[in-house]
Amino acid sequence: MSETPSIVAAPVEATAVPAPPRERIASIDAFRGFDMFWISGGENLIHTLAKAWPVAAMAALTQQFRHVPWEGFRFYDLIFPTFVFIVGLVLPFSLTRRLEAGGGRRTLYLHAVRRLLLLFLLGLIYNGLLDFDFHHLRILGVLQRIAIAYFFATLLVMNLKVRDQAIATACILLAYWAIMAWVPVPGFGRGVYTPDGNLAAYIDQRFLPKPYCCYDFGDNEGIISNFPAIATCMLGALAGHWLRVKQSQLRTLAGLALAGLGCLGVGLLWSHWFPIIKNIWSSSFVLFAGGWSLLLLAFFYLLMDMWKVRRWAFFFTVIGVNPITIYLIDRFFDFRTISDIFIHGFVDYFGDWKPFATAVGGIAVGWLLLYYFYKRKIFLKV
């Protein structure tokens, strides 16, 4: 029987929430691990492989692992929004689980605030807070964006019906477009989407201390571009609701695929008026990246939950159950240095392939650490 969930955290009655699936959706952890792999060394693996094997196909592939300078889209531009998407994807599951464990709305709100503050603090530490060089401290960043998107998406999921959540997501994207298109920037006018002339960059210059990342005129995790990131998280939450509906797996797969194609189409169409630009997280970028995230989720769901083909994804699952762990550890520890302890005696014999072998060694050390945590059931929760 098909049943659309109404409110995930409805006035404290668990009966308002559909019963969770009997079997854990295996594809979610693997999907998250696949995404994190490219952040934690996979990108470097491709670049070193391209240098060792200089053929035209590899040269084209390695371009997909570099961000576009401004307007456009490559595979590497998908990694961060996909992680934000996955943060939203698990919300319908995690909030329901806490309700069924006896948590009330007040407990859920306190947990959301605690996670917001902790993720923001970890983001500041990642940016160099402990150097105590506050003049050069970057205030915003990846974990800060995740914290903000998670917090506001949680509030929406807890307090709105699924249909209203979809409407709120659309309103966020439309409002951001209207603000960027109609609020004039001094010296440039309105509706300018160049690196130096867009409204998001102007606001960052007025209210954020340098350094910026990753363009000269503003921060790509800047102030108002956090607003559409909430919509990215909400696209994931809506996908999570769909996964929880009691229906055939084929219908679930079809819904994910059709939603993905629809988002891609609308994003491309919208880009004629509001270009696909990751650095300002444009509304068309949200939909275009969200479309690919939905299609990737559908692919993992098909293989792992429908066809039960799971062994191939164990490598990614180990990463996916500890994503914050690898993100933070990779910032402060060079796994390639540890790997060199074991391979330095023979790695020079690889010749042009030495950088690739070193990259593989670094990834192996990081993965083995996560595997140790996995076997010991050690998971960093925030």
Secondary structure, DSSP 8 states (H G I E B T S, - for coil): -------TT-TT-GGGS----SS--HHHHHHHHHHHHIIIIIHHHHHHHHHHS--HHHHHHHHTTS--SSBS--GGGGHHHHHHHHHHHTHHHHHHHHHHTT--HHHHHHHHHHHHHHHHHHHHHHTTGGGT-GGG-----HHHHHHHHHHHHHHHHHHS-HHHHHHHHHHHHHHHHHHHHHS-BTTTBSS--STTTSHHHHHHHHH--S--SEETTEETT-STTHHHHHHHHHHHHHHHHHHHSSS-HHHHHHHHHHHHHHHHHHHHHHTTTS--BGGGT-HHHHHHHHHHHHHHHHHHHIIIIIS---GGGHHHHHHHTSHHHHHHHHHH--HHHHHHHHHTTTGGGGGGGHHHHHHHHHHHHHHHHHHHHHHTT-----
